[in-house]
Amino acid sequence: MIKKLELQPPAGHAGLFAEPTPLGLLGLAVGCAALTPIAFGFGLTPAGLKTAAMFCLLFGGGGQFLCGLMNFANKNLFGGTVFTLFSFNWMMNWWALDGMAEGRMPDHSIVLAVDSLYLVVFVVLTYGFAFFSKLLVAFLVDIDLLYVCKVVAGVTGTKALALPTALLTLGLGAIALWLAFATLINPTAGKAIFKIGGPLLVAPRQLGFDWTLRNAIFTVLFEQWQRHAFVELSLADLQTAVAAKAPGKPVLSEVLYLWEFGALQVTFAPEDPDRPQSARLTSGGIDLYEQLILKKYQF
């Protein structure tokens, strides 16, 4: 009876849902597209404001809210938090635009206070996104600058930042669209057509298990099995062969562990029953090596 080892969830079942990020990014891009004419001074009629408001509600708010919930379901805390939080901001955009179309303006002091808080939040998130991709950093920097313009304009009342705000809105939508295409098309095409760059920052690697010695023992004994079937290899010859692959690592403790685990058959010295004399892979050890190293079940 062959037992197939599953070290990771089967492909396509890593989370409860398929990757939801493209949905949130496309929703963001559509929302930015709806706001861009208004940011440049066009569509400032009740009909234009209400039309943009609905796009903000359905795509910016609804799309990102759904994306955030799916990220949470997939155990993605970072993505779930960012998309869900940002979705509520788009719902506020809907409420504000819809009210402006009917002559109701949001309270300036409250909006300024929230925008100031958003600026702090997104500056910190920019640091977090630096561990994922350089383009994501540019994406967050665009949002940071957008909120800098909003806060400065709110405090000073200047109109000089209207054009930079419009350009940043346009740029935000463009980057979101590129990121969405990257997450949709690159895996489908099997190559990076839409490049997003590697991380800007790299977190320190956590200490993990060193597989070098164990892999070397398995490799040497698997080659021994291929050449001589179930003839055992002396411990001295095993140590010599392993030293070429894992220098300075004694094999005794590892051999005894793998013997007790059932991956090795070990013969002990007659004069010292606690000292291994020779070893070979068991059928289970051969199957283990073929699955984990040779990937025999990955067709």
N, C-alpha and C positions, 0 to 999 in steps of 0.2 A: 504494500500500500504506500503510494507516494504521498508525502505530506508537503504541500506547497507552502512556503513561508511568505507571510505578508508583513514586511517591515513598515510599509506605508499604506495609507488608504488606496484602494484601486483608483486608477486614472479616471478623472471626471467625478470622483466622489470625495474630494478633499473637503468640501463644504456642503452645506445643505442646499445651496443655490449655485448656479453658474456665476462666474465672475461678474459682479454688478457694476464695476467701476465705469465701463463705457457708457452705461445708461446715465449715470450721474453727470459724466463729462459732456455728453451730448445734450442733456437737459440744460446744463450750464451754458453751453455754446448757443443754444436756441434763445435762452433768456437774454444773453448778452446781445445777440442779433436784434432782439426786439427793443432793447434799450438804446442801441447805438444811434438810430435816427433822432431819438429824443435828446441824447447827449450832444448831438451836433446841431440841435435847434430845429429839427423837423418833426412833424407829427404832433405838434403841441396843441392839438384840438381835443375836445372831449372824446371824439371817436378814436383818434390816435392813441390817447392815453388809456382808454378802456381796452383797446386791442392789445397794446403792449402789456397791460395788466394781466390779461388772460394768459398770454404766453408765459409771463413770469410765474403765474399760479400753477399752470399745468406742467410746464417743462422745468423751469427753474426750481419751483417748490416741490411739485409732485414727483418729478423724476429723481431729484436728489434725495427726497424723503424716502422713497422706495429703495433707492440705492443704499442709503444709510442703514435702513432696517435689514436689508439683505446682507450687508457687511457685518452687522452685529450677529446675525444668525450664523454667518460663516466664521465667527470668532475673530473677526478683524476689528479690534478696538479702535485703532487709529482711523481707518477709513470710515467706520460707522460713525464715529464722533464728528469728524470733519464734514461729511456729507449731510448728516442729520442736522447739525447746527446750521450749516449754510442754507439748508432747505427752508428753515424758519425765516432766515433773512429774506429769501426770495418771496415768501408769503407776505412778509411785511412790505416788500416792493409792490406786490399786487394790491394790498390794502391802500398804500399811499397813492399809487397811480389812479386807482379807482376813485378814491376820495377827491383827488385833485381834479378829475374829470367832472366832478359834481361841485367843485368850488370849496372843498374841505381840505385844508393844508395840515400836515402833521405838525405837532408841537416842536419847534426848533430846538429848545433846550434838551428835551428828552432824546431826540434823534442824535444830537451832538454828543450826549453822554454815552449812548450806546455805540456810536461810531468810534468814540475814543476807546471804549472797551474792546471793540472788534479789532482795532489797530494793535493793541497789546496782544490779543489772542493770536492773531495771524503772524505777528513777528515771531512769537515763540514757536508756532507751528512751522514757520519757515526753517527753523533750525532742525526740527524733526524730519521734515521732508528732505533735508540735505543727505540723510542716510539712505534715501531711495534713488534719487535721480537728479541730475543737474537741471534737466528741463522742468522738473517739478519745483525746483528752487526758483527758477525764473517765473514759473506760474505763481508761486506764493509771493515773490517780490513784486510782481505786477499788482497783486491784491493789496500788499502792504502800501505801495505807492498810491493806489487808488484811495485807500482810507486816509493816508497822509493828506491828500488833496481835499478830501471831504472834511476832515477835521480842521485843517487850516482855513478852508473857505468858510466853515461854520463859525470859527472863532473870529476871523477878521472881516467876513462879509465880502471878500474880494471876488470879482468875476474873472480874474486873470487865470484861474485854474480850471475854467470850464473846458478849454480845449485839451489840456493834458488829461483831464478826467475822461473826456470822450475817447481820446486815443488809447488810454489804458483799458477802457471798457472794450474797445475793439480788439486790442492785443490779448486781453483775457479770453475772449471768445475764440480767437484764433489758436491760442495755445491749448485750450480745452479741446478744440476740435482735433488738433494734431495728436494729443495724448489719447483721445478716444480712438482715432484711427490706428494708433500704435498698438493699443490693447486689443483691438478687434482684428486687424489685418496681419500684424506680425506673426502671431501664433498660427494663423490660417496658412500664410505663405511659407512659414518655416524659416523666415529670415527677417532681419530688421529693415524693412522698407521705410518705416517711419521711425527714425532714430530718436531716442530720448536720452542717451548718455548714461554713464554709470553714476554711482553715488559721488557726491561731493565730499562727504565725510564717511569714514569707516569706523564702526564701533569696534572696540577691542574684542578680540576673539575670546570666547569663554573656553575654559579648560575642558577638554573632552578626552575620550578614550583614544589611546594610540594603538592603531590596528597594525602597525608595521611588523611587529614580531609575529603576531598570530597569522597574519596574511602570508608572511614568509614561510612559516612552518607548513601551512596548508599548501602553498605553492610547491614547495620542495617535495612533500609527500604525495601530492597529486601527480607530479611528474614521475616520481618513483612508481606509483601505481600504473601509470600509462606505459612505462617501460617494462616493469617486472610484475605486474598484477599485484597480488597480495603478499609479496615478499617484503618482509620488514627491513627497514633501514636502521643501521646501528646509530645509537645516540651520538657517537663521536662524529660520524659522517653527517648526521643531521645538523649538528652544531656547526660544522665546517661549511656546509652548504648555506645554512641560514645566515651565517656571518657575512656572506657576500651581499645579502639583501638587507640585513638589519645588523650592522656592525656593533659589537660591544654589548649585545643583549643575550644573556644566557637563556637556554631553552628549557631547562629542567622544570621550573615551576609551571610554565605554560603547557608543557607536555603532560604533566600530571593533571592539570586542570582539564585539558581536552580529553584525557583518558577517562576521568570521572564523569565528564559531560556526555561521553559516549561517542565522540567524534574520532577517537584514536583507539587502536588496539595496541597495548603495550606489553612487552615481555620483560620481566624483571630478572636481574642477575641472581643466579642460584645462591651465591655466597652472601648476597645482600638483598633480601626481598623488598626493600624500600627504594632500591636504586634501579631506574629503568635502564634496560640494556639496548632495546631496539623498539621501533614503533612503525606503524603503518596507519593509513586511513581506514576506518570502517566504511561499510556501504553508506551509512548515514552521514559520515564525514565527507565522503565523495559527493553525495547529493547536496549537502550543505554548501560545499565549495562551488559546485556547478550552478546552484541557484543564486548565491550572493555575489559571486565574482564573475562567473561566465554568463549569468542572466539567461539560463536556459528556458525559462518560461516566458520570456519577453519576445514575442514573435513580431 
